[in-house]
């Protein structure tokens, strides 16, 4: 009798854990999304960053400094990105993703930006 009760409790715990994991996976997917972007060859600015002195701010409504962004350059723009020394990382700021490069690109690049929503401070 005790063994049956223990098996029932273990089954209930396993089912609850499984449901919680599925809910967490769904919440994680909801926190990520992607936007398409064009990174032009005009409008770049510069600062004192010695490795990547040129930057361009891509407007992304609703993004914050607490969020993360993964900028994925389209295959047809990889040569342009390589030629200008596009930095493999980026910065997130209020309503923008900042990309950096060693030099201003010679042509526009296309990309997808995957946004990972962070915690609010």
Beta strands, then each sheet from edge to edge (+ up, - down):
strand 1: 32-39
strand 2: 45-46
strand 3: 54-59
strand 4: 68-73
strand 5: 86-93
strand 6: 96-101
strand 7: 109-116
sheet 1: 1+ 7- 4+
sheet 2: 2+ 3- 6+ 5-
end
